[in-house]
Amino acid sequence: MGRAFLFILVMIALPAAAQIYKYTDANGNTAYSNQPPDGVKAQAVELPPLNSVEPQTPPPATTKTHADEQPQNAYEVLELTGLPTTEALRANNGTFTVNVLIKPRLQGPHLLRLMLDEQPYGQPSNVPILQLVNVDRGMHSLAVQVIDGETVVQQSPSVTFTVQRVHKP
């Protein structure tokens, strides 16, 4: 049994140790072969060692992502538009809408959720126009998150704005 095993090992190893020969054929073309041709001058080709790559294990997938641990490039663009930043937003009843600029389009199960003063606001939606109702006067911060269930996929930069509510006598 030992000789048969040794013979199999030698047969497997022979192709790995095979020599390559370079020669010029009858038409003047350079040719390569694993056996030198009869009656033709052939040169043994020195091959560099084979490259090898160790398999790498992928990093473990994270199931929860917090706002400060966002994956990069989930969306190229995610920002709020339609909010004045240099002057007050006039909304006598505190109701106004904001637009979400997002590229590429919102994907699969992802939803948009507003964060008013760092707290979730309203119901998540897949529509990029979101309404805020009865927001108190004063300074606020607003951001939008892309969520997948309870997992935050990505969050936009916060926009600071001031709501001005004027009461009519």
Residue pairs with C-beta under 8 A, 6 or more apart in sequence:
18 34
19 34
19 44
19 45
20 32
20 33
20 34
20 44
20 45
20 47
21 32
21 33
21 34
21 35
21 36
21 37
21 42
21 43
21 44
21 45
22 30
22 31
22 32
22 42
22 43
22 44
22 45
23 30
23 31
23 33
23 36
23 37
23 40
23 41
23 42
23 43
24 30
24 31
24 40
25 31
25 40
32 45
33 42
36 42
62 69
63 151
64 150
64 151
65 71
65 151
65 152
65 153
66 152
67 145
67 152
67 155
70 152
70 153
70 154
70 155
71 153
71 154
74 146
74 153
74 154
75 102
75 103
75 104
75 146
75 153
75 154
76 103
76 104
77 101
77 102
77 103
78 100
78 101
78 102
78 144
78 146
78 154
78 155
78 156
79 100
79 101
79 144
79 156
79 157
80 98
80 99
80 100
80 101
80 142
80 143
80 144
80 156
80 159
81 98
81 99
81 100
81 101
82 97
82 98
82 99
83 89
83 98
83 142
83 159
83 161
84 161
85 159
85 160
85 161
88 161
88 162
88 163
88 164
89 96
89 161
89 162
89 163
89 164
90 164
90 166
91 135
91 163
91 164
91 165
92 165
92 166
92 167
92 168
93 134
93 165
94 132
94 133
94 134
94 135
94 136
94 137
94 163
94 165
95 131
95 132
95 133
95 134
95 135
96 131
96 132
96 135
96 163
97 129
97 130
97 131
97 132
98 114
98 129
98 130
98 132
98 142
98 144
99 128
99 129
99 130
100 112
100 128
100 129
100 130
100 144
100 156
101 128
102 112
102 128
102 146
106 112
106 126
106 128
106 146
109 148
109 149
110 126
110 146
110 147
110 148
110 153
111 124
111 125
111 126
111 146
111 147
111 148
112 124
112 125
112 126
112 127
112 128
112 130
112 144
112 145
112 146
112 147
113 120
113 121
113 122
113 124
113 125
113 144
113 145
113 147
114 120
114 121
114 122
114 130
114 132
114 142
114 143
114 144
114 145
115 121
115 142
115 143
115 144
115 145
115 155
115 158
116 132
116 135
116 140
116 141
116 142
117 140
117 141
117 142
118 141
118 158
121 132
122 130
122 131
122 132
124 147
130 144
132 142
135 163
136 163
136 165
137 163
137 164
137 165
138 162
138 163
139 160
139 161
139 162
140 160
140 161
140 162
140 163
141 158
141 159
141 160
141 161
142 158
142 159
142 161
143 155
143 156
143 157
143 158
143 159
144 155
144 156
145 152
145 153
145 154
145 155
145 156
146 152
146 153
146 154
146 155
147 153
